[in-house]
């Protein structure tokens, strides 16, 4: 059975090497990919393929989360549909698109099972969370169910802060995961589904903070986590896909998002995957659907 583990990173662009770019402050694995993509059209080393995608989607303005994420997770050019860039959470207009075109729904209609692996806090189950993200709505419209953070000890979900440190700061008492444990948990979850989504958005928070020390702390964890995922996914025959919606953390001199290209990375598991043909954000969902059809 073909499987995809889709790791969505919020706010990660490919920026030039300069003092405000934390990716080049240390010898990060992912920085090697980004450095190649600054010079070349693609990266292809040791079973990992990467290219860069335009975050503006051809529309003037600063790329934003709602429209770009909706584009990624529907295959519809939602920036063009919306008439510009929409920040934050989807409004009624974008929700209508997600309800009809969500990747979770499209996979379900192909007879495939798709799952959002992030753990959700009690406020989601109690209906106190009034605004839902594109990723959350995409999974809901596809019939997926929230998994409670209380399933973390059973390794049934992973919090967006995969270490669980932030949860414990707020009074919970969950085991602290190192990057290897977190990556193993996510791989184990993804074995049960055709398509598994995991969202990491501390990169966007760090970018908006403009705090280099905070950004480096986040990237040190994320870089090792992604490296582990690449190794484990290839070992298990799972195709790992990594991308982002817009730039942010790669230029801490700016508080808003950047117009930089974003990465599109996947692991190769033999043959010519339709994922090679992805050249725009709107082609990601069709590429994934074609991956399962072939």
N, C-alpha and C positions, 0 to 999 in steps of 0.2 A: 504494500500500500504506500503510495506516494504521500509524503508529509512535508509541510512547510511550517517553519517557526519564524514568524514575522516579528522582529524587534523594532518598534517604532521609537525613535529618539526625538524628543521635542527640542527644537532650537539648536541644531548642530549644522553649521555650514562649513564650507571649505574656504578658509581664509588665508591670506598671505602671511608669510613668516615675518612677524613684527612683535614688538614688546607687549602689545595688548592681546596677543594670541596665546592662550595657555597651552594649546596643543604642541607648541614648539619650545616650551619651557623644560620639558623632560622628554626622555626617550620613549614615548608612547608607541605602542604597536600601530594604532590607528593613524598616527601622524605619518607613518611611512606610506600608507595608502593615500592620505591627503596630499602629501608632498609630491607623489607621482602624478596625481590628478591635477595639480597646479601646472604641471609641465606637459602631460600627455592626455590623450582622450580617454584612456582606460588603464586599469591596473589588473594584471592577470598573473598571480604568483601563488604556487602551492595550493591550487584548488580554490582560490578566492578570486572572484572577478568583481571589479568595481568600475563605475563610471559616475559622472556628475550630471545632475539635472538642474534646470533653471527653476529657481524658487519664485520668480516673479510671474511665471506662466505667461509671459508676453504682455502683461498688463502693467502700466505705470503705477508706481506706488510701492509702499513697503509691504512685503509678503506677511500674511497673517495666518493665525492658526485655523480659524473656523473654515475659511474657504479652501486653504491648501490641504488641510486634513480631509475635508469632504471630497476633494478631488482625488486624493490618494485612495480613499476607502470606498469610492463609487465607480471610478473610471470616467466620470463626467467632469468636464472643465468647469468647475464651480465658480472660479474667479470670473470667467467670461459670463456664465449664467447669472451670477450675482451682480455683475456690472462693476466689479472692483473687489478690493480685498476687505474681508470681514474678520475682525479680531475676536479673540475669546471663544465664546460658545455659540453654537449654531442657533439662528433665529427660526421663525416659522418657515421662511422660504427655503432655507437649507435643510430643515427637518423633513420637508416634503420630499426633497431629493433623496435624502438618506433612507427614508421609509420605503421608497420604491427601488433604490439602486444600491443599497448597502452590500458590500462584498460578502458579509455573513449571509444575507438573504440569497444572493446569487449562488453561493456555494451550497446552501441548503437545497436550492432548486435543482442542483446537479446531483443531489443525493449524498452530499458530503457533509461531514460534521465539522463545525468551526467553533472555536472557544476562545474567550477572552480570559487570560490566565491571571490577570491582576486581582489581588484581594481587595474587597470593598469594606469600608468601615460601617458601623451600625447605622449611621445617618442615611445611608442609601436604602437600607431595608425598612427604615422607619418613615421614609418619605420626606425627610427633612432637607434633602439635597434637591433644590429647586432647578438648578441649572446642570445639565448633563453635557459632557464633552462629545465630540464627534465619534471618538472610538467607542465610548460607552453606548451611545445611541445606535451606532452601527451594529453592535453585538445584540442589543435589545431587539432591534427590528428584524434581526435574523433568528430570533427565538432563543438566544443564549440566555443563561441565568447568571445573576451575580453570585460570586463565591465569597463568603464571609472571610474576613481576616482571621477569624477564630479557627479556620482550617489550615492556617500556616503551620502549626506543629505537625499536622498530618501530611504536610508537603503537597497539599492539593491546590495551592495558589502561591503567588509571590507578590509582595507589596511593591508599590512603585519605588520605594526605598528598599531595595532587596536585602539590605543588612538588618532591617527591622529596628534600627536604633531610634529613628524618629518616632516610631510607635511607642517604644518604651519610655521615651521622654514625656509622652502624653499619658503615661500611667499604666500602659499595658505591660505584660510580662512575657514577651515572646523570646524564643531563642535567637541569639545573634548569629546571623549567617555571614560567613566569609564569602569571597567572590566565587570560590570553587563550589561550595555548598549551594549557593544561589543558582549557579549555572546548572548544576546537577538536578536540582529541583525542577527547573524550567524544562530541561530536556526530558525528564521523567513525565511531566505533564503532557508535553507535546507528542509523546508516543501514543497517546490515547485519542488523538484527533488528526484529521486530515490537515487542518489549518489551525494554528495556535497563534494568538496575538499577545504580545507583551509590550506595555507602554512604560517608558522611562522619561520623566519630565523634569528631573532635578537639574538637567543641563540648561533648560530654559530659565529656571529660577536663578541658577548661578549666573547666567548671562545678564539677566536684568539687575542682579545685585552689583555687578561691576567689581566684584571682590575677587582678586586673583587667587588668594589663599583658599577661599571657598571653592572656586572653580577648579583649582588643581586637586583638591581633595576629592571632588566629584569625579573628575576625569581619571584619577588614579584607580578608583574603584571600578568605574565603567570600562576602562581600557582592559583591565584584567578579566573582568566579567565577559566582555565580548571575545577576547582571545580564547577563554575557556569554552565559550559557546561554539566558536568556530571549530575547535579541536573535537569537542564532543559530538557536534552535529554531523561532522564528516564521519566520525567513528560509527554513529548510529544510522547513517544513511538518510538523515533528515536535511532538507534544504533550508539553510538559514538565510533569511532576507533581512537586511538592515537599511533603513532610510530615515529621513527627517522631513519636516514640513517647511522649515526656513532656517536661516542662520541666526545666531545670537551669541553663544558662548565663545565663538572663535574671535570675537572682537570686543573686548571689555572696555574699549574707549567709548563705545556707543551704548546707550541704555535701550533704545528701540531695537527691533530686529534688523538684520542686515539683508542686503540684496545678493549675497554670495550664493553660489551654487551649493546644492546639498548632495550628499553621497547616496548612491544606490549600490548596495553591496550584496552579493549572494555567493554561497558556496556551490561548487560544481560537483555533481554526482553522476557524471558520465553523460554522453550525448549532447546534442545541441538544444539547450533549454530555451523556451520562448522568452525567458527572462532576459536573454541577451538582447532582445529587440526593443526593450524598454528604453525610450529616449526622452520621455516627458512624464510628469507626475500622473497625468490622466491615463497613461498606458500601464501603470503598475497593476491595477485590478484586472484589466484584460489579460495581461501577461500571466498573472497567477491563475486565472481561469483556464487559459490555454495550456498552462503547465499540467493541470489535472486532466484536461481533455485528451492529451496526447499520450 
